[in-house]
C-alpha cells in the first residue's frame, strides 16, 4: 500500500454543515488519523444514521452508508459480522444513537461488535432545527419545549458503561490532538469502541460546552484521564479527585493532601469507570479521555469461529442436507 | 407381520382418510401425528398434514385452551389439503373431544381414552354430563379404549414412574390407528430408538406401548373391520415430508450455495417464523450466519449491512414484524441492495391470533412503505413450494439488486407435504458478480437489460463510494434534490421492478382455456382451490384455476386469461386484497370470496361458492 495522506480521505462532495459547526473539526481529525492506521482505504466503511453528524460518510473518501434514523449500529453489525476484516465506523449523534436508536446502541455495545462508534453530542437536535435531545439538560428551552424540557437526560458515558461497552471514551471537537489520540485508541481497541465527542452546535445550542473549550476555564472544568495517573486537574494542576466514604470529592493539593491520596485512573477497572462517569459539572470537572478499555471476545469473532468449526466438523453437501430425515423413494 | 394385512378381521378399502389426533398439550399428539404421517408416506400414500397447537406454551392440563391436535390426510389419489371433515378423531380427553368433535363426519370413527373422561377432566372441559354416556355421540362410531390402563399393564415390569408410563399412551394410540389403517410401524420404532437412545428403558416402554396398541386393536372386540388405503400414483423420485418453514430455510441455503456467497439471516423471534431461524442456525457448515437481533428493525438492518458486504441477506418475520421493517425495506430499495424479507403471515391486526393463519399482508407487502417504493412480491402455494419460492426470491433479489418480499403463512409454515427432493445441480442459476473494475464506474450505472446497479462490496480497491437513503443523482449516486432527477429515479426504480415480468413463466391453467368460471388464488389457498376445482371439473363444469406466485409484478399473461372466463372468483383469507389488485390492474369484475377465521378454506366451502356462481348467483359477499 502506498503511503496515504489526509487528502486521500477527502471525498469530492461539498461539505454542507453550517459554517462554524464542530463537525468540521471532527471530520478533519478523523481524516488525519485514518491514513496512519495501517488499513487499506478500501477496507474502511463509515456507516451513519440520520442527523447532522450522519452526513459524515459523504465527506470521507472510503466506503460509506448513510442509512436511516438510529439504525446504523444494526447495519454496521451485519456488515462487520459478515466481513470481519473491514474497519467499520459508526457516526452518530445524541438523537440518533440515544433516542431513536437507543436499543441498537446498547445491544451493539453488549455484543462487543468490533465497531468504532463516534457519537457527536451537541445536546440538541440540529437537522430538525432545534428541539431538545436526550442529552439536553432539564429545563432546556427549545422550539418544542417553550417553557423548558421536563425529562432527565442520559449521560452517554454512563449509558455505554451500563451497556457493558468494552471501550468508552470522551473527547472534545476542538481538542485536536486529544481527539486524534482517542480516535486512534478507538481503532486499536478490539471490540466495540464508544467515543462521545462533545460538539458545539453554533446555531441551535451555541456554547453548550464553553466551560471545557474556553482557554480561560477549561483547565479547571476538565479532568483529563490518563491510565495509571492520579486524577489531577486545574490550571496549576493543583486539584484532584479523592474518594471519601465512597463519595468522590474535589480536593486542593497541598496542606497535607498529596497525589497519593487521590484516585488513580485505571482503564481496566470498570467499577472505577462508573464512578468517574458520574463526575461532571457543576460540582466536578468533566472527565475526558478513556474511561475504560477491557478485553472481551468480539461478537463477530465468535460467530465466525462457530461457522468455521461447523465447516470443519460437518459435511456441507446440499444433496445430503435435502435428504435429511425420513426419506422414501417412489419408483 | 406387523406392517401388512395379516388380520383375521374384514378389510375395507378407502380412497382417502382424514384423521386428527387430539389431546392435551402434554399428550404427545404432535409426535403421534408425525409418526403416523411417516408411516403413511412410506406406505405409498399421498399426504398432507396440519398441526394445530395452542398459543399457550403450557396451558393448564385438561383445559380447552390446552388442546393440541395434528391432522393428516392420506390417500391413494393426489392430495392437496390436510382435509375438511374428519373420518377419524382420536381424543385423549374431554377437552380434546369438545374442541374437535364438530369436525368429525357423521358416522366417523371416534377413538377415546375412556379413563380420560373422569369427573375432573369433564369439569375442566365444561361438560355437565359425560358425553360417552349421555347419548350425544350416537352419530359417530365410538370406540372406547382403556388406553391408560392397558398401557400401564403393558409396561408394568419396567419399573417406570406413573408419569413416564402415562407419557407412553400416545404410542399406544399410534399402535391402534396403525392397525386400523394397515400402517407399517417400523418407522415409528426406529424413531423411538433414536429419540430415546440415551434411555433404553423409554425405548422399551414406547415400543411396547406401540405394539400393545396394535395388538389390542387386532385382538380386542373393539374394531370390527380395518381399512386399506392403497398407494397413490406418485411421480418417481426420492421424497421427504417437509414443512413450509423447513422448505423456506432450505431454499435460502441452496440459493446462497449456488451463488457461492455466505447466507446471512438477521431475525427476531416471532411466531410462526422462528422455526426458520432455528433451522438455519443449525446449518452453519453451509456458510450460514444467523444473527438473533434485539428487535425486528435490527434484524433487517443487520441483514442489509451484510448485503452491503456481499452476503445473500435475508430476514424472516411475521406480520407485526413486517410493519417494523418497512422503513428498512425502503432504504434497501433506495440503495438498491439485494435482500429477501420473508413474512410468514398470521392472523392480525396487531398481535391478533399468532398461531393462526391468514393472508392479509398482501397489500402491506405491495404498498406498505412511504414514497413510491415498489418491491417484487412472491408467494408460496404449498409447504414444499416454499423451497422453490425462497430460492426464486434470492434469485430475483441479486439479479435486480432489490429487496424482495416473500409471503408464506402459518398454514404453510407448519403444514407439511411430501416433497420430491430436487437435483441441486438442476436448480436455476443464481450468479453473483461483484464489480471490481474502476474504469467507467458509477455507483448507479445501470445494466441495460435489468436496470440493476452494480454490486460493489467494501474492500474493493478504487471503487470507494457512498450509498444512502437520500435521493441519488441518476448516474453518479451523488445526493441530488433536482426535481427532474427525482422523477427520473422514481421512474427507473419502478421500471426496474416492472421489468421482472420477463422472469415470470406463463401461468399454468388447470382446466379449460376458457369457460364459465376461473378461480384465481395465491398463497396457501392452493390446495383447497385445486381440490374444489377438480371436483367441479369431474362433475362436468367448465371451471379452471390459476394460482399466482409472482404478485409483483403480476404475470404477463394474467390479464388475457382473466378475460377468457365469464366469471372470476378470488378466494382469499382476508377481506379481498388480490381481488382489489386484479380489479384495479385489469378492470375485470372479479368477485371475492373471503374467510377470515384463522383457519384455511375447506374444499367444500370453495366448491359450494363456485357452484353458486355457476348457477348465476353472483356478488354475494362472504363464506359464513
HADDOCK unambig.tbl for C-alpha pairs under 7 A between the chains (distance, minus, plus):
assign (segid A and resid 42 and name CA) (segid B and resid 458 and name CA) 6.19 0.50 0.50
assign (segid A and resid 42 and name CA) (segid B and resid 459 and name CA) 4.68 0.50 0.50
assign (segid A and resid 42 and name CA) (segid B and resid 460 and name CA) 5.81 0.50 0.50
assign (segid A and resid 42 and name CA) (segid B and resid 461 and name CA) 5.16 0.50 0.50
assign (segid A and resid 42 and name CA) (segid B and resid 464 and name CA) 6.11 0.50 0.50
assign (segid A and resid 43 and name CA) (segid B and resid 458 and name CA) 6.14 0.50 0.50
assign (segid A and resid 43 and name CA) (segid B and resid 459 and name CA) 4.58 0.50 0.50
assign (segid A and resid 45 and name CA) (segid B and resid 458 and name CA) 6.97 0.50 0.50
assign (segid A and resid 57 and name CA) (segid B and resid 466 and name CA) 6.97 0.50 0.50
assign (segid A and resid 58 and name CA) (segid B and resid 466 and name CA) 6.09 0.50 0.50
assign (segid A and resid 61 and name CA) (segid B and resid 464 and name CA) 6.61 0.50 0.50
assign (segid A and resid 62 and name CA) (segid B and resid 464 and name CA) 5.03 0.50 0.50
assign (segid A and resid 62 and name CA) (segid B and resid 465 and name CA) 6.34 0.50 0.50
assign (segid A and resid 63 and name CA) (segid B and resid 458 and name CA) 5.97 0.50 0.50
assign (segid A and resid 63 and name CA) (segid B and resid 464 and name CA) 4.79 0.50 0.50
assign (segid A and resid 63 and name CA) (segid B and resid 465 and name CA) 5.03 0.50 0.50
assign (segid A and resid 63 and name CA) (segid B and resid 466 and name CA) 5.67 0.50 0.50
assign (segid A and resid 64 and name CA) (segid B and resid 465 and name CA) 6.31 0.50 0.50
assign (segid A and resid 64 and name CA) (segid B and resid 466 and name CA) 4.32 0.50 0.50
assign (segid A and resid 64 and name CA) (segid B and resid 467 and name CA) 6.22 0.50 0.50
assign (segid A and resid 65 and name CA) (segid B and resid 466 and name CA) 5.66 0.50 0.50
assign (segid A and resid 65 and name CA) (segid B and resid 467 and name CA) 4.96 0.50 0.50
assign (segid A and resid 65 and name CA) (segid B and resid 468 and name CA) 5.37 0.50 0.50
assign (segid A and resid 66 and name CA) (segid B and resid 467 and name CA) 6.20 0.50 0.50
assign (segid A and resid 66 and name CA) (segid B and resid 468 and name CA) 4.26 0.50 0.50
assign (segid A and resid 66 and name CA) (segid B and resid 469 and name CA) 6.49 0.50 0.50
assign (segid A and resid 67 and name CA) (segid B and resid 468 and name CA) 5.37 0.50 0.50
assign (segid A and resid 67 and name CA) (segid B and resid 469 and name CA) 5.82 0.50 0.50
assign (segid A and resid 68 and name CA) (segid B and resid 469 and name CA) 6.91 0.50 0.50
assign (segid A and resid 71 and name CA) (segid B and resid 301 and name CA) 6.68 0.50 0.50
assign (segid A and resid 74 and name CA) (segid B and resid 298 and name CA) 5.00 0.50 0.50
assign (segid A and resid 74 and name CA) (segid B and resid 301 and name CA) 5.20 0.50 0.50
assign (segid A and resid 74 and name CA) (segid B and resid 302 and name CA) 4.97 0.50 0.50
assign (segid A and resid 75 and name CA) (segid B and resid 301 and name CA) 4.64 0.50 0.50
assign (segid A and resid 75 and name CA) (segid B and resid 302 and name CA) 4.43 0.50 0.50
assign (segid A and resid 75 and name CA) (segid B and resid 304 and name CA) 6.18 0.50 0.50
assign (segid A and resid 75 and name CA) (segid B and resid 305 and name CA) 4.28 0.50 0.50
assign (segid A and resid 76 and name CA) (segid B and resid 302 and name CA) 6.88 0.50 0.50
assign (segid A and resid 76 and name CA) (segid B and resid 305 and name CA) 5.82 0.50 0.50
assign (segid A and resid 77 and name CA) (segid B and resid 302 and name CA) 5.78 0.50 0.50
assign (segid A and resid 78 and name CA) (segid B and resid 302 and name CA) 3.75 0.50 0.50
assign (segid A and resid 78 and name CA) (segid B and resid 303 and name CA) 5.73 0.50 0.50
assign (segid A and resid 78 and name CA) (segid B and resid 305 and name CA) 4.66 0.50 0.50
assign (segid A and resid 78 and name CA) (segid B and resid 306 and name CA) 4.74 0.50 0.50
assign (segid A and resid 79 and name CA) (segid B and resid 302 and name CA) 6.90 0.50 0.50
assign (segid A and resid 79 and name CA) (segid B and resid 305 and name CA) 4.39 0.50 0.50
assign (segid A and resid 79 and name CA) (segid B and resid 306 and name CA) 4.45 0.50 0.50
assign (segid A and resid 79 and name CA) (segid B and resid 308 and name CA) 6.87 0.50 0.50
assign (segid A and resid 79 and name CA) (segid B and resid 309 and name CA) 5.58 0.50 0.50
assign (segid A and resid 82 and name CA) (segid B and resid 306 and name CA) 5.88 0.50 0.50
assign (segid A and resid 83 and name CA) (segid B and resid 309 and name CA) 6.42 0.50 0.50
assign (segid A and resid 104 and name CA) (segid B and resid 298 and name CA) 6.87 0.50 0.50
assign (segid A and resid 107 and name CA) (segid B and resid 294 and name CA) 6.69 0.50 0.50
assign (segid A and resid 307 and name CA) (segid B and resid 284 and name CA) 5.03 0.50 0.50
assign (segid A and resid 307 and name CA) (segid B and resid 285 and name CA) 6.14 0.50 0.50
assign (segid A and resid 307 and name CA) (segid B and resid 287 and name CA) 6.48 0.50 0.50
assign (segid A and resid 310 and name CA) (segid B and resid 284 and name CA) 5.75 0.50 0.50
assign (segid A and resid 310 and name CA) (segid B and resid 285 and name CA) 4.64 0.50 0.50
assign (segid A and resid 311 and name CA) (segid B and resid 284 and name CA) 6.98 0.50 0.50
assign (segid A and resid 311 and name CA) (segid B and resid 285 and name CA) 4.07 0.50 0.50
assign (segid A and resid 314 and name CA) (segid B and resid 285 and name CA) 6.14 0.50 0.50
assign (segid A and resid 315 and name CA) (segid B and resid 285 and name CA) 6.96 0.50 0.50
assign (segid A and resid 316 and name CA) (segid B and resid 285 and name CA) 5.61 0.50 0.50
assign (segid A and resid 316 and name CA) (segid B and resid 286 and name CA) 5.36 0.50 0.50
assign (segid A and resid 319 and name CA) (segid B and resid 424 and name CA) 6.50 0.50 0.50
assign (segid A and resid 322 and name CA) (segid B and resid 421 and name CA) 6.67 0.50 0.50
assign (segid A and resid 323 and name CA) (segid B and resid 240 and name CA) 6.96 0.50 0.50
assign (segid A and resid 326 and name CA) (segid B and resid 240 and name CA) 6.02 0.50 0.50
assign (segid A and resid 327 and name CA) (segid B and resid 238 and name CA) 6.76 0.50 0.50
assign (segid A and resid 327 and name CA) (segid B and resid 239 and name CA) 5.52 0.50 0.50
assign (segid A and resid 327 and name CA) (segid B and resid 240 and name CA) 4.60 0.50 0.50
assign (segid A and resid 328 and name CA) (segid B and resid 42 and name CA) 6.20 0.50 0.50
assign (segid A and resid 328 and name CA) (segid B and resid 238 and name CA) 5.68 0.50 0.50
assign (segid A and resid 328 and name CA) (segid B and resid 239 and name CA) 5.28 0.50 0.50
assign (segid A and resid 328 and name CA) (segid B and resid 240 and name CA) 6.40 0.50 0.50
assign (segid A and resid 329 and name CA) (segid B and resid 237 and name CA) 5.57 0.50 0.50
assign (segid A and resid 329 and name CA) (segid B and resid 238 and name CA) 4.26 0.50 0.50
assign (segid A and resid 329 and name CA) (segid B and resid 239 and name CA) 5.98 0.50 0.50
assign (segid A and resid 330 and name CA) (segid B and resid 234 and name CA) 6.98 0.50 0.50
assign (segid A and resid 330 and name CA) (segid B and resid 236 and name CA) 4.72 0.50 0.50
assign (segid A and resid 330 and name CA) (segid B and resid 237 and name CA) 5.30 0.50 0.50
assign (segid A and resid 330 and name CA) (segid B and resid 238 and name CA) 6.30 0.50 0.50
assign (segid A and resid 331 and name CA) (segid B and resid 236 and name CA) 4.75 0.50 0.50
assign (segid A and resid 331 and name CA) (segid B and resid 237 and name CA) 6.48 0.50 0.50
